[in-house]
Amino acid sequence: MKKIIKKIKVRHIKQVLIYGLVGVAALVTQLVSYLFLCKLNMYPLYANFTGGVLGVLVGYKGHTKYTFERTHKFSHQEFIKYIITAIIGILINSLGVYILVNVLKYSSSVAVLPMLATPGITFIINKFWAFK
């Protein structure tokens, strides 16, 4: 166990913490957008998608600049990989919203739960693929 702990470097811990902070900013953007659009009587699945897109834009900017500290010029390949990862996240969220609201008939406010589960999955994909 001590060997594993020694391999974990301070920069990795810092990266996870920054990823979390940027993720919280993206999540808050998504949640606020979702709840606001639902209050405007937008269909929950559409509100989730719109909030997800806004969250993705906030996340990309933050992760590029702060989490993965990219100082190079814009990379189309990196951006496309990030968007693919984001689409996977949006699909997970959308499926969760659909199941909770349409299949299980829960309130639209309960459908924020999938939004809380997705960041762990997307961090792993981003770290080892999109921003590798």
KOLGU-4560 file (N, C-alpha, C; in nm, 3 decimals, padded with zeros to 5 digits):
<recs>
<n_xx: 00.082 n_yy: -00.119 n_zz: 00.000 ca_xx: 00.000 ca_yy: 00.000 ca_zz: 00.000 c_xx: 00.087 c_yy: 00.127 c_zz: 00.000 mol: A seq: 1 type: MET>
<n_xx: 00.198 n_yy: 00.121 n_zz: 00.075 ca_xx: 00.287 ca_yy: 00.237 ca_zz: 00.081 c_xx: 00.348 c_yy: 00.268 c_zz: -00.055 mol: A seq: 2 type: LYS>
<n_xx: 00.374 n_yy: 00.165 n_zz: -00.134 ca_xx: 00.429 ca_yy: 00.186 ca_zz: -00.267 c_xx: 00.331 c_yy: 00.260 c_zz: -00.356 mol: A seq: 3 type: LYS>
<n_xx: 00.205 n_yy: 00.226 n_zz: -00.344 ca_xx: 00.101 ca_yy: 00.293 ca_zz: -00.423 c_xx: 00.091 c_yy: 00.439 c_zz: -00.383 mol: A seq: 4 type: ILE>
<n_xx: 00.092 n_yy: 00.462 n_zz: -00.253 ca_xx: 00.080 ca_yy: 00.600 ca_zz: -00.203 c_xx: 00.200 c_yy: 00.683 c_zz: -00.247 mol: A seq: 5 type: ILE>
<n_xx: 00.319 n_yy: 00.624 n_zz: -00.247 ca_xx: 00.439 ca_yy: 00.697 ca_zz: -00.291 c_xx: 00.433 c_yy: 00.732 c_zz: -00.438 mol: A seq: 6 type: LYS>
<n_xx: 00.366 n_yy: 00.649 n_zz: -00.518 ca_xx: 00.356 ca_yy: 00.675 ca_zz: -00.662 c_xx: 00.260 c_yy: 00.791 c_zz: -00.693 mol: A seq: 7 type: LYS>
<n_xx: 00.168 n_yy: 00.813 n_zz: -00.603 ca_xx: 00.075 ca_yy: 00.924 ca_zz: -00.622 c_xx: 00.149 c_yy: 01.053 c_zz: -00.591 mol: A seq: 8 type: ILE>
<n_xx: 00.162 n_yy: 01.134 n_zz: -00.689 ca_xx: 00.237 ca_yy: 01.258 ca_zz: -00.673 c_xx: 00.143 c_yy: 01.372 c_zz: -00.639 mol: A seq: 9 type: LYS>
<n_xx: 00.200 n_yy: 01.474 n_zz: -00.580 ca_xx: 00.122 ca_yy: 01.591 ca_zz: -00.542 c_xx: 00.052 c_yy: 01.650 c_zz: -00.663 mol: A seq: 10 type: VAL>
<n_xx: 00.119 n_yy: 01.647 n_zz: -00.778 ca_xx: 00.057 ca_yy: 01.705 ca_zz: -00.898 c_xx: -00.068 c_yy: 01.628 c_zz: -00.940 mol: A seq: 11 type: ARG>
<n_xx: -00.072 n_yy: 01.497 n_zz: -00.914 ca_xx: -00.191 ca_yy: 01.420 ca_zz: -00.947 c_xx: -00.307 c_yy: 01.458 c_zz: -00.856 mol: A seq: 12 type: HIS>
<n_xx: -00.277 n_yy: 01.475 n_zz: -00.730 ca_xx: -00.380 ca_yy: 01.515 ca_zz: -00.634 c_xx: -00.431 c_yy: 01.654 c_zz: -00.669 mol: A seq: 13 type: ILE>
<n_xx: -00.339 n_yy: 01.743 n_zz: -00.701 ca_xx: -00.376 ca_yy: 01.880 ca_zz: -00.741 c_xx: -00.464 c_yy: 01.876 c_zz: -00.867 mol: A seq: 14 type: LYS>
<n_xx: -00.427 n_yy: 01.791 n_zz: -00.962 ca_xx: -00.503 ca_yy: 01.781 ca_zz: -01.086 c_xx: -00.646 c_yy: 01.734 c_zz: -01.061 mol: A seq: 15 type: GLN>
<n_xx: -00.661 n_yy: 01.635 n_zz: -00.975 ca_xx: -00.795 ca_yy: 01.585 ca_zz: -00.943 c_xx: -00.877 c_yy: 01.693 c_zz: -00.873 mol: A seq: 16 type: VAL>
<n_xx: -00.814 n_yy: 01.767 n_zz: -00.783 ca_xx: -00.885 ca_yy: 01.874 ca_zz: -00.713 c_xx: -00.928 c_yy: 01.986 c_zz: -00.809 mol: A seq: 17 type: LEU>
<n_xx: -00.838 n_yy: 02.024 n_zz: -00.898 ca_xx: -00.873 ca_yy: 02.127 ca_zz: -00.997 c_xx: -00.981 c_yy: 02.076 c_zz: -01.091 mol: A seq: 18 type: ILE>
<n_xx: -00.968 n_yy: 01.950 n_zz: -01.134 ca_xx: -01.072 ca_yy: 01.890 ca_zz: -01.218 c_xx: -01.207 c_yy: 01.898 c_zz: -01.147 mol: A seq: 19 type: TYR>
<n_xx: -01.205 n_yy: 01.871 n_zz: -01.018 ca_xx: -01.328 ca_yy: 01.879 ca_zz: -00.941 c_xx: -01.385 c_yy: 02.019 c_zz: -00.936 mol: A seq: 20 type: GLY>
<n_xx: -01.298 n_yy: 02.118 n_zz: -00.917 ca_xx: -01.346 ca_yy: 02.257 ca_zz: -00.912 c_xx: -01.403 c_yy: 02.302 c_zz: -01.046 mol: A seq: 21 type: LEU>
<n_xx: -01.330 n_yy: 02.270 n_zz: -01.153 ca_xx: -01.380 ca_yy: 02.304 ca_zz: -01.287 c_xx: -01.509 c_yy: 02.228 c_zz: -01.314 mol: A seq: 22 type: VAL>
<n_xx: -01.511 n_yy: 02.102 n_zz: -01.273 ca_xx: -01.632 ca_yy: 02.021 ca_zz: -01.290 c_xx: -01.750 c_yy: 02.078 c_zz: -01.214 mol: A seq: 23 type: GLY>
<n_xx: -01.724 n_yy: 02.129 n_zz: -01.093 ca_xx: -01.832 ca_yy: 02.191 ca_zz: -01.015 c_xx: -01.885 c_yy: 02.314 c_zz: -01.088 mol: A seq: 24 type: VAL>
<n_xx: -01.795 n_yy: 02.394 n_zz: -01.145 ca_xx: -01.839 ca_yy: 02.512 ca_zz: -01.220 c_xx: -01.924 c_yy: 02.470 c_zz: -01.340 mol: A seq: 25 type: ALA>
<n_xx: -01.881 n_yy: 02.365 n_zz: -01.410 ca_xx: -01.959 ca_yy: 02.315 ca_zz: -01.525 c_xx: -02.091 c_yy: 02.256 c_zz: -01.478 mol: A seq: 26 type: ALA>
<n_xx: -02.088 n_yy: 02.182 n_zz: -01.368 ca_xx: -02.210 ca_yy: 02.122 ca_zz: -01.313 c_xx: -02.309 c_yy: 02.227 c_zz: -01.268 mol: A seq: 27 type: LEU>
<n_xx: -02.260 n_yy: 02.329 n_zz: -01.199 ca_xx: -02.349 ca_yy: 02.438 ca_zz: -01.156 c_xx: -02.411 c_yy: 02.506 c_zz: -01.277 mol: A seq: 28 type: VAL>
<n_xx: -02.331 n_yy: 02.527 n_zz: -01.380 ca_xx: -02.384 ca_yy: 02.585 ca_zz: -01.504 c_xx: -02.494 c_yy: 02.496 c_zz: -01.560 mol: A seq: 29 type: THR>
<n_xx: -02.469 n_yy: 02.366 n_zz: -01.564 ca_xx: -02.567 ca_yy: 02.271 ca_zz: -01.616 c_xx: -02.693 c_yy: 02.267 c_zz: -01.529 mol: A seq: 30 type: GLN>
<n_xx: -02.675 n_yy: 02.256 n_zz: -01.399 ca_xx: -02.790 ca_yy: 02.246 ca_zz: -01.308 c_xx: -02.877 c_yy: 02.372 c_zz: -01.311 mol: A seq: 31 type: LEU>
<n_xx: -02.812 n_yy: 02.487 n_zz: -01.302 ca_xx: -02.888 ca_yy: 02.613 ca_zz: -01.303 c_xx: -02.963 c_yy: 02.627 c_zz: -01.435 mol: A seq: 32 type: VAL>
<n_xx: -02.895 n_yy: 02.596 n_zz: -01.545 ca_xx: -02.960 ca_yy: 02.604 ca_zz: -01.677 c_xx: -03.078 c_yy: 02.508 c_zz: -01.685 mol: A seq: 33 type: SER>
<n_xx: -03.056 n_yy: 02.384 n_zz: -01.640 ca_xx: -03.161 ca_yy: 02.282 ca_zz: -01.642 c_xx: -03.283 c_yy: 02.326 c_zz: -01.561 mol: A seq: 34 type: TYR>
<n_xx: -03.259 n_yy: 02.365 n_zz: -01.436 ca_xx: -03.372 ca_yy: 02.404 ca_zz: -01.349 c_xx: -03.443 c_yy: 02.528 c_zz: -01.402 mol: A seq: 35 type: LEU>
<n_xx: -03.366 n_yy: 02.625 n_zz: -01.452 ca_xx: -03.426 ca_yy: 02.746 ca_zz: -01.509 c_xx: -03.512 c_yy: 02.713 c_zz: -01.630 mol: A seq: 36 type: PHE>
<n_xx: -03.460 n_yy: 02.631 n_zz: -01.719 ca_xx: -03.537 ca_yy: 02.595 ca_zz: -01.839 c_xx: -03.659 c_yy: 02.510 c_zz: -01.805 mol: A seq: 37 type: LEU>
<n_xx: -03.649 n_yy: 02.425 n_zz: -01.704 ca_xx: -03.767 ca_yy: 02.349 ca_zz: -01.659 c_xx: -03.874 c_yy: 02.443 c_zz: -01.604 mol: A seq: 38 type: CYS>
<n_xx: -03.830 n_yy: 02.547 n_zz: -01.532 ca_xx: -03.925 ca_yy: 02.647 ca_zz: -01.481 c_xx: -03.996 c_yy: 02.719 c_zz: -01.595 mol: A seq: 39 type: LYS>
<n_xx: -03.929 n_yy: 02.730 n_zz: -01.708 ca_xx: -03.989 ca_yy: 02.792 ca_zz: -01.827 c_xx: -04.072 c_yy: 02.691 c_zz: -01.907 mol: A seq: 40 type: LEU>
<n_xx: -04.095 n_yy: 02.573 n_zz: -01.845 ca_xx: -04.174 ca_yy: 02.465 ca_zz: -01.903 c_xx: -04.110 c_yy: 02.398 c_zz: -02.024 mol: A seq: 41 type: ASN>
<n_xx: -03.978 n_yy: 02.403 n_zz: -02.031 ca_xx: -03.911 ca_yy: 02.328 ca_zz: -02.136 c_xx: -03.913 c_yy: 02.180 c_zz: -02.096 mol: A seq: 42 type: MET>
<n_xx: -03.930 n_yy: 02.093 n_zz: -02.192 ca_xx: -03.929 ca_yy: 01.949 ca_zz: -02.168 c_xx: -03.797 c_yy: 01.911 c_zz: -02.101 mol: A seq: 43 type: TYR>
<n_xx: -03.799 n_yy: 01.833 n_zz: -01.991 ca_xx: -03.677 ca_yy: 01.805 ca_zz: -01.915 c_xx: -03.561 c_yy: 01.748 c_zz: -01.997 mol: A seq: 44 type: PRO>
<n_xx: -03.588 n_yy: 01.666 n_zz: -02.093 ca_xx: -03.480 ca_yy: 01.609 ca_zz: -02.174 c_xx: -03.410 c_yy: 01.719 c_zz: -02.255 mol: A seq: 45 type: LEU>
<n_xx: -03.487 n_yy: 01.812 n_zz: -02.310 ca_xx: -03.429 ca_yy: 01.924 ca_zz: -02.386 c_xx: -03.354 c_yy: 02.019 c_zz: -02.293 mol: A seq: 46 type: TYR>
<n_xx: -03.411 n_yy: 02.041 n_zz: -02.175 ca_xx: -03.346 ca_yy: 02.128 ca_zz: -02.077 c_xx: -03.213 c_yy: 02.067 c_zz: -02.032 mol: A seq: 47 type: ALA>
<n_xx: -03.212 n_yy: 01.936 n_zz: -02.014 ca_xx: -03.089 ca_yy: 01.867 ca_zz: -01.975 c_xx: -02.984 c_yy: 01.878 c_zz: -02.085 mol: A seq: 48 type: ASN>
<n_xx: -03.025 n_yy: 01.860 n_zz: -02.207 ca_xx: -02.931 ca_yy: 01.868 ca_zz: -02.319 c_xx: -02.872 c_yy: 02.008 c_zz: -02.329 mol: A seq: 49 type: PHE>
<n_xx: -02.956 n_yy: 02.109 n_zz: -02.320 ca_xx: -02.910 ca_yy: 02.248 ca_zz: -02.329 c_xx: -02.814 c_yy: 02.280 c_zz: -02.214 mol: A seq: 50 type: THR>
<n_xx: -02.852 n_yy: 02.241 n_zz: -02.093 ca_xx: -02.764 ca_yy: 02.263 ca_zz: -01.979 c_xx: -02.633 c_yy: 02.188 c_zz: -01.994 mol: A seq: 51 type: GLY>
<n_xx: -02.641 n_yy: 02.068 n_zz: -02.050 ca_xx: -02.521 ca_yy: 01.989 ca_zz: -02.072 c_xx: -02.425 c_yy: 02.055 c_zz: -02.169 mol: A seq: 52 type: GLY>
<n_xx: -02.479 n_yy: 02.111 n_zz: -02.276 ca_xx: -02.394 ca_yy: 02.179 ca_zz: -02.374 c_xx: -02.326 c_yy: 02.300 c_zz: -02.310 mol: A seq: 53 type: VAL>
<n_xx: -02.400 n_yy: 02.376 n_zz: -02.232 ca_xx: -02.341 ca_yy: 02.492 ca_zz: -02.165 c_xx: -02.234 c_yy: 02.447 c_zz: -02.065 mol: A seq: 54 type: LEU>
<n_xx: -02.261 n_yy: 02.340 n_zz: -01.993 ca_xx: -02.163 ca_yy: 02.286 ca_zz: -01.900 c_xx: -02.037 c_yy: 02.237 c_zz: -01.971 mol: A seq: 55 type: GLY>
<n_xx: -02.054 n_yy: 02.177 n_zz: -02.088 ca_xx: -01.940 ca_yy: 02.129 ca_zz: -02.166 c_xx: -01.850 c_yy: 02.246 c_zz: -02.206 mol: A seq: 56 type: VAL>
<n_xx: -01.907 n_yy: 02.355 n_zz: -02.247 ca_xx: -01.827 ca_yy: 02.471 ca_zz: -02.288 c_xx: -01.748 c_yy: 02.528 c_zz: -02.171 mol: A seq: 57 type: LEU>
<n_xx: -01.813 n_yy: 02.540 n_zz: -02.055 ca_xx: -01.744 ca_yy: 02.587 ca_zz: -01.935 c_xx: -01.634 c_yy: 02.488 c_zz: -01.897 mol: A seq: 58 type: VAL>
<n_xx: -01.665 n_yy: 02.359 n_zz: -01.904 ca_xx: -01.567 ca_yy: 02.256 ca_zz: -01.870 c_xx: -01.446 c_yy: 02.256 c_zz: -01.961 mol: A seq: 59 type: GLY>
<n_xx: -01.468 n_yy: 02.267 n_zz: -02.091 ca_xx: -01.355 ca_yy: 02.264 ca_zz: -02.185 c_xx: -01.258 c_yy: 02.378 c_zz: -02.157 mol: A seq: 60 type: TYR>
<n_xx: -01.313 n_yy: 02.495 n_zz: -02.142 ca_xx: -01.228 ca_yy: 02.612 ca_zz: -02.116 c_xx: -01.150 c_yy: 02.594 c_zz: -01.986 mol: A seq: 61 type: LYS>
<n_xx: -01.218 n_yy: 02.550 n_zz: -01.883 ca_xx: -01.152 ca_yy: 02.533 ca_zz: -01.753 c_xx: -01.052 c_yy: 02.419 c_zz: -01.752 mol: A seq: 62 type: GLY>
<n_xx: -01.087 n_yy: 02.306 n_zz: -01.810 ca_xx: -00.996 ca_yy: 02.192 ca_zz: -01.810 c_xx: -00.874 c_yy: 02.218 c_zz: -01.896 mol: A seq: 63 type: HIS>
<n_xx: -00.893 n_yy: 02.284 n_zz: -02.007 ca_xx: -00.780 ca_yy: 02.315 ca_zz: -02.094 c_xx: -00.681 c_yy: 02.407 c_zz: -02.023 mol: A seq: 64 type: THR>
<n_xx: -00.735 n_yy: 02.509 n_zz: -01.958 ca_xx: -00.649 ca_yy: 02.610 ca_zz: -01.897 c_xx: -00.596 c_yy: 02.568 c_zz: -01.761 mol: A seq: 65 type: LYS>
<n_xx: -00.680 n_yy: 02.508 n_zz: -01.677 ca_xx: -00.642 ca_yy: 02.484 ca_zz: -01.538 c_xx: -00.610 c_yy: 02.338 c_zz: -01.505 mol: A seq: 66 type: TYR>
<n_xx: -00.697 n_yy: 02.246 n_zz: -01.543 ca_xx: -00.676 ca_yy: 02.107 ca_zz: -01.504 c_xx: -00.557 c_yy: 02.045 c_zz: -01.574 mol: A seq: 67 type: THR>
<n_xx: -00.556 n_yy: 02.053 n_zz: -01.705 ca_xx: -00.450 ca_yy: 01.988 ca_zz: -01.782 c_xx: -00.345 c_yy: 02.085 c_zz: -01.831 mol: A seq: 68 type: PHE>
<n_xx: -00.357 n_yy: 02.211 n_zz: -01.788 ca_xx: -00.259 ca_yy: 02.317 ca_zz: -01.808 c_xx: -00.200 c_yy: 02.319 c_zz: -01.948 mol: A seq: 69 type: GLU>
<n_xx: -00.286 n_yy: 02.328 n_zz: -02.044 ca_xx: -00.242 ca_yy: 02.333 ca_zz: -02.183 c_xx: -00.193 c_yy: 02.474 c_zz: -02.214 mol: A seq: 70 type: ARG>
<n_xx: -00.071 n_yy: 02.483 n_zz: -02.261 ca_xx: -00.016 ca_yy: 02.613 ca_zz: -02.298 c_xx: 00.006 c_yy: 02.622 c_zz: -02.448 mol: A seq: 71 type: THR>
<n_xx: -00.016 n_yy: 02.511 n_zz: -02.518 ca_xx: 00.002 ca_yy: 02.511 ca_zz: -02.663 c_xx: -00.120 c_yy: 02.576 c_zz: -02.730 mol: A seq: 72 type: HIS>
<n_xx: -00.105 n_yy: 02.596 n_zz: -02.859 ca_xx: -00.216 ca_yy: 02.652 ca_zz: -02.934 c_xx: -00.331 c_yy: 02.551 c_zz: -02.940 mol: A seq: 73 type: LYS>
<n_xx: -00.444 n_yy: 02.600 n_zz: -02.978 ca_xx: -00.564 ca_yy: 02.517 ca_zz: -02.989 c_xx: -00.536 c_yy: 02.394 c_zz: -03.074 mol: A seq: 74 type: PHE>
<n_xx: -00.580 n_yy: 02.278 n_zz: -03.028 ca_xx: -00.562 ca_yy: 02.153 ca_zz: -03.100 c_xx: -00.699 c_yy: 02.098 c_zz: -03.141 mol: A seq: 75 type: SER>
<n_xx: -00.720 n_yy: 02.087 n_zz: -03.270 ca_xx: -00.848 ca_yy: 02.033 ca_zz: -03.318 c_xx: -00.870 c_yy: 01.890 c_zz: -03.269 mol: A seq: 76 type: HIS>
<n_xx: -00.764 n_yy: 01.809 n_zz: -03.273 ca_xx: -00.775 ca_yy: 01.670 ca_zz: -03.230 c_xx: -00.814 c_yy: 01.661 c_zz: -03.082 mol: A seq: 77 type: GLN>
<n_xx: -00.750 n_yy: 01.740 n_zz: -03.000 ca_xx: -00.781 ca_yy: 01.742 ca_zz: -02.857 c_xx: -00.925 c_yy: 01.788 c_zz: -02.833 mol: A seq: 78 type: GLU>
<n_xx: -00.966 n_yy: 01.891 n_zz: -02.905 ca_xx: -01.102 ca_yy: 01.943 ca_zz: -02.891 c_xx: -01.205 c_yy: 01.838 c_zz: -02.933 mol: A seq: 79 type: PHE>
<n_xx: -01.180 n_yy: 01.768 n_zz: -03.042 ca_xx: -01.273 ca_yy: 01.664 ca_zz: -03.089 c_xx: -01.282 c_yy: 01.551 c_zz: -02.987 mol: A seq: 80 type: ILE>
<n_xx: -01.168 n_yy: 01.511 n_zz: -02.930 ca_xx: -01.170 ca_yy: 01.407 ca_zz: -02.826 c_xx: -01.248 c_yy: 01.455 c_zz: -02.704 mol: A seq: 81 type: LYS>
<n_xx: -01.230 n_yy: 01.581 n_zz: -02.667 ca_xx: -01.304 ca_yy: 01.636 ca_zz: -02.554 c_xx: -01.454 c_yy: 01.636 c_zz: -02.583 mol: A seq: 82 type: TYR>
<n_xx: -01.491 n_yy: 01.675 n_zz: -02.704 ca_xx: -01.633 ca_yy: 01.678 ca_zz: -02.742 c_xx: -01.690 c_yy: 01.536 c_zz: -02.741 mol: A seq: 83 type: ILE>
<n_xx: -01.615 n_yy: 01.439 n_zz: -02.790 ca_xx: -01.663 ca_yy: 01.300 ca_zz: -02.787 c_xx: -01.685 c_yy: 01.256 c_zz: -02.642 mol: A seq: 84 type: ILE>
<n_xx: -01.591 n_yy: 01.290 n_zz: -02.555 ca_xx: -01.606 ca_yy: 01.258 ca_zz: -02.413 c_xx: -01.729 c_yy: 01.329 c_zz: -02.356 mol: A seq: 85 type: THR>
<n_xx: -01.747 n_yy: 01.454 n_zz: -02.393 ca_xx: -01.863 ca_yy: 01.529 ca_zz: -02.344 c_xx: -01.993 c_yy: 01.468 c_zz: -02.394 mol: A seq: 86 type: ALA>
<n_xx: -01.994 n_yy: 01.424 n_zz: -02.517 ca_xx: -02.115 ca_yy: 01.360 ca_zz: -02.573 c_xx: -02.147 c_yy: 01.233 c_zz: -02.495 mol: A seq: 87 type: ILE>
<n_xx: -02.044 n_yy: 01.157 n_zz: -02.462 ca_xx: -02.067 ca_yy: 01.038 ca_zz: -02.379 c_xx: -02.131 c_yy: 01.079 c_zz: -02.247 mol: A seq: 88 type: ILE>
<n_xx: -02.080 n_yy: 01.184 n_zz: -02.186 ca_xx: -02.137 ca_yy: 01.234 ca_zz: -02.061 c_xx: -02.281 c_yy: 01.281 c_zz: -02.077 mol: A seq: 89 type: GLY>
<n_xx: -02.307 n_yy: 01.354 n_zz: -02.185 ca_xx: -02.444 ca_yy: 01.402 ca_zz: -02.210 c_xx: -02.538 c_yy: 01.284 c_zz: -02.234 mol: A seq: 90 type: ILE>
<n_xx: -02.492 n_yy: 01.183 n_zz: -02.305 ca_xx: -02.576 ca_yy: 01.065 ca_zz: -02.330 c_xx: -02.608 c_yy: 00.991 c_zz: -02.199 mol: A seq: 91 type: LEU>
<n_xx: -02.508 n_yy: 00.979 n_zz: -02.113 ca_xx: -02.531 ca_yy: 00.916 ca_zz: -01.982 c_xx: -02.635 c_yy: 00.998 c_zz: -01.905 mol: A seq: 92 type: ILE>
<n_xx: -02.617 n_yy: 01.129 n_zz: -01.903 ca_xx: -02.712 ca_yy: 01.217 ca_zz: -01.833 c_xx: -02.851 c_yy: 01.206 c_zz: -01.894 mol: A seq: 93 type: ASN>
<n_xx: -02.858 n_yy: 01.213 n_zz: -02.025 ca_xx: -02.988 ca_yy: 01.211 ca_zz: -02.092 c_xx: -03.061 c_yy: 01.079 c_zz: -02.069 mol: A seq: 94 type: SER>
<n_xx: -02.988 n_yy: 00.969 n_zz: -02.076 ca_xx: -03.049 ca_yy: 00.840 ca_zz: -02.049 c_xx: -03.102 c_yy: 00.835 c_zz: -01.906 mol: A seq: 95 type: LEU>
<n_xx: -03.023 n_yy: 00.887 n_zz: -01.812 ca_xx: -03.068 ca_yy: 00.892 ca_zz: -01.673 c_xx: -03.192 c_yy: 00.976 c_zz: -01.654 mol: A seq: 96 type: GLY>
<n_xx: -03.194 n_yy: 01.094 n_zz: -01.718 ca_xx: -03.312 ca_yy: 01.182 ca_zz: -01.709 c_xx: -03.433 c_yy: 01.112 c_zz: -01.770 mol: A seq: 97 type: VAL>
<n_xx: -03.414 n_yy: 01.051 n_zz: -01.885 ca_xx: -03.525 ca_yy: 00.983 ca_zz: -01.952 c_xx: -03.582 c_yy: 00.873 c_zz: -01.862 mol: A seq: 98 type: TYR>
<n_xx: -03.495 n_yy: 00.792 n_zz: -01.806 ca_xx: -03.542 ca_yy: 00.682 ca_zz: -01.721 c_xx: -03.613 c_yy: 00.735 c_zz: -01.597 mol: A seq: 99 type: ILE>
<n_xx: -03.552 n_yy: 00.834 n_zz: -01.532 ca_xx: -03.613 ca_yy: 00.886 ca_zz: -01.409 c_xx: -03.746 c_yy: 00.956 c_zz: -01.433 mol: A seq: 100 type: LEU>
<n_xx: -03.753 n_yy: 01.038 n_zz: -01.539 ca_xx: -03.874 ca_yy: 01.118 ca_zz: -01.564 c_xx: -03.979 c_yy: 01.039 c_zz: -01.641 mol: A seq: 101 type: VAL>
<n_xx: -03.939 n_yy: 00.971 n_zz: -01.747 ca_xx: -04.037 ca_yy: 00.907 ca_zz: -01.834 c_xx: -04.073 c_yy: 00.764 c_zz: -01.792 mol: A seq: 102 type: ASN>
<n_xx: -03.977 n_yy: 00.689 n_zz: -01.748 ca_xx: -04.002 ca_yy: 00.549 ca_zz: -01.715 c_xx: -04.047 c_yy: 00.535 c_zz: -01.569 mol: A seq: 103 type: VAL>
<n_xx: -03.969 n_yy: 00.594 n_zz: -01.479 ca_xx: -04.000 ca_yy: 00.581 ca_zz: -01.336 c_xx: -04.096 c_yy: 00.688 c_zz: -01.285 mol: A seq: 104 type: LEU>
<n_xx: -04.123 n_yy: 00.789 n_zz: -01.367 ca_xx: -04.220 ca_yy: 00.895 ca_zz: -01.338 c_xx: -04.186 c_yy: 00.979 c_zz: -01.215 mol: A seq: 105 type: LYS>
<n_xx: -04.057 n_yy: 01.003 n_zz: -01.195 ca_xx: -04.015 ca_yy: 01.092 ca_zz: -01.087 c_xx: -04.027 c_yy: 01.237 c_zz: -01.134 mol: A seq: 106 type: TYR>
<n_xx: -04.023 n_yy: 01.329 n_zz: -01.040 ca_xx: -04.025 ca_yy: 01.471 ca_zz: -01.068 c_xx: -03.900 c_yy: 01.510 c_zz: -01.147 mol: A seq: 107 type: SER>
<n_xx: -03.912 n_yy: 01.614 n_zz: -01.226 ca_xx: -03.798 ca_yy: 01.659 ca_zz: -01.306 c_xx: -03.681 c_yy: 01.704 c_zz: -01.217 mol: A seq: 108 type: SER>
<n_xx: -03.707 n_yy: 01.746 n_zz: -01.095 ca_xx: -03.597 ca_yy: 01.789 ca_zz: -01.008 c_xx: -03.513 c_yy: 01.671 c_zz: -00.959 mol: A seq: 109 type: SER>
<n_xx: -03.568 n_yy: 01.550 n_zz: -00.957 ca_xx: -03.492 ca_yy: 01.431 ca_zz: -00.918 c_xx: -03.393 c_yy: 01.394 c_zz: -01.029 mol: A seq: 110 type: VAL>
<n_xx: -03.419 n_yy: 01.438 n_zz: -01.148 ca_xx: -03.337 ca_yy: 01.401 ca_zz: -01.263 c_xx: -03.200 c_yy: 01.466 c_zz: -01.263 mol: A seq: 111 type: ALA>
<n_xx: -03.168 n_yy: 01.543 n_zz: -01.161 ca_xx: -03.032 ca_yy: 01.597 ca_zz: -01.151 c_xx: -02.934 c_yy: 01.489 c_zz: -01.104 mol: A seq: 112 type: VAL>
<n_xx: -02.982 n_yy: 01.377 n_zz: -01.055 ca_xx: -02.895 ca_yy: 01.272 ca_zz: -01.002 c_xx: -02.794 c_yy: 01.219 c_zz: -01.104 mol: A seq: 113 type: LEU>
<n_xx: -02.833 n_yy: 01.192 n_zz: -01.229 ca_xx: -02.732 ca_yy: 01.147 ca_zz: -01.325 c_xx: -02.621 c_yy: 01.250 c_zz: -01.349 mol: A seq: 114 type: PRO>
<n_xx: -02.653 n_yy: 01.376 n_zz: -01.331 ca_xx: -02.553 ca_yy: 01.481 ca_zz: -01.349 c_xx: -02.444 c_yy: 01.473 c_zz: -01.243 mol: A seq: 115 type: MET>
<n_xx: -02.476 n_yy: 01.412 n_zz: -01.132 ca_xx: -02.378 ca_yy: 01.399 ca_zz: -01.024 c_xx: -02.287 c_yy: 01.278 c_zz: -01.042 mol: A seq: 116 type: LEU>
<n_xx: -02.330 n_yy: 01.181 n_zz: -01.121 ca_xx: -02.254 ca_yy: 01.057 ca_zz: -01.139 c_xx: -02.156 c_yy: 01.063 c_zz: -01.256 mol: A seq: 117 type: ALA>
<n_xx: -02.180 n_yy: 01.145 n_zz: -01.351 ca_xx: -02.103 ca_yy: 01.145 ca_zz: -01.475 c_xx: -01.959 c_yy: 01.198 c_zz: -01.464 mol: A seq: 118 type: THR>
<n_xx: -01.929 n_yy: 01.295 n_zz: -01.378 ca_xx: -01.793 ca_yy: 01.351 ca_zz: -01.377 c_xx: -01.681 c_yy: 01.250 c_zz: -01.355 mol: A seq: 119 type: PRO>
<n_xx: -01.702 n_yy: 01.150 n_zz: -01.275 ca_xx: -01.597 ca_yy: 01.050 ca_zz: -01.253 c_xx: -01.562 c_yy: 00.976 c_zz: -01.380 mol: A seq: 120 type: GLY>
<n_xx: -01.663 n_yy: 00.943 n_zz: -01.457 ca_xx: -01.642 ca_yy: 00.872 ca_zz: -01.583 c_xx: -01.568 c_yy: 00.961 c_zz: -01.682 mol: A seq: 121 type: ILE>
<n_xx: -01.611 n_yy: 01.085 n_zz: -01.693 ca_xx: -01.549 ca_yy: 01.174 ca_zz: -01.791 c_xx: -01.407 c_yy: 01.216 c_zz: -01.751 mol: A seq: 122 type: THR>
<n_xx: -01.377 n_yy: 01.222 n_zz: -01.620 ca_xx: -01.239 ca_yy: 01.252 ca_zz: -01.578 c_xx: -01.144 c_yy: 01.145 c_zz: -01.631 mol: A seq: 123 type: PHE>
<n_xx: -01.180 n_yy: 01.021 n_zz: -01.612 ca_xx: -01.094 ca_yy: 00.911 ca_zz: -01.655 c_xx: -01.072 c_yy: 00.915 c_zz: -01.806 mol: A seq: 124 type: ILE>
<n_xx: -01.179 n_yy: 00.939 n_zz: -01.881 ca_xx: -01.166 ca_yy: 00.945 ca_zz: -02.027 c_xx: -01.081 c_yy: 01.065 c_zz: -02.067 mol: A seq: 125 type: ILE>
<n_xx: -01.106 n_yy: 01.180 n_zz: -02.005 ca_xx: -01.028 ca_yy: 01.300 ca_zz: -02.039 c_xx: -00.880 c_yy: 01.284 c_zz: -02.005 mol: A seq: 126 type: ASN>
<n_xx: -00.850 n_yy: 01.233 n_zz: -01.889 ca_xx: -00.711 ca_yy: 01.221 ca_zz: -01.845 c_xx: -00.631 c_yy: 01.125 c_zz: -01.932 mol: A seq: 127 type: LYS>
<n_xx: -00.691 n_yy: 01.012 n_zz: -01.963 ca_xx: -00.613 ca_yy: 00.909 ca_zz: -02.032 c_xx: -00.635 c_yy: 00.903 c_zz: -02.183 mol: A seq: 128 type: PHE>
<n_xx: -00.724 n_yy: 00.987 n_zz: -02.234 ca_xx: -00.746 ca_yy: 00.987 ca_zz: -02.378 c_xx: -00.748 c_yy: 01.127 c_zz: -02.436 mol: A seq: 129 type: TRP>
<n_xx: -00.843 n_yy: 01.209 n_zz: -02.396 ca_xx: -00.861 ca_yy: 01.339 ca_zz: -02.460 c_xx: -00.743 c_yy: 01.433 c_zz: -02.439 mol: A seq: 130 type: ALA>
<n_xx: -00.694 n_yy: 01.443 n_zz: -02.316 ca_xx: -00.585 ca_yy: 01.534 ca_zz: -02.285 c_xx: -00.454 c_yy: 01.459 c_zz: -02.257 mol: A seq: 131 type: PHE>
<n_xx: -00.440 n_yy: 01.340 n_zz: -02.311 ca_xx: -00.321 ca_yy: 01.257 ca_zz: -02.288 c_xx: -00.196 c_yy: 01.324 c_zz: -02.338 mol: A seq: 132 type: LYS>
</recs>
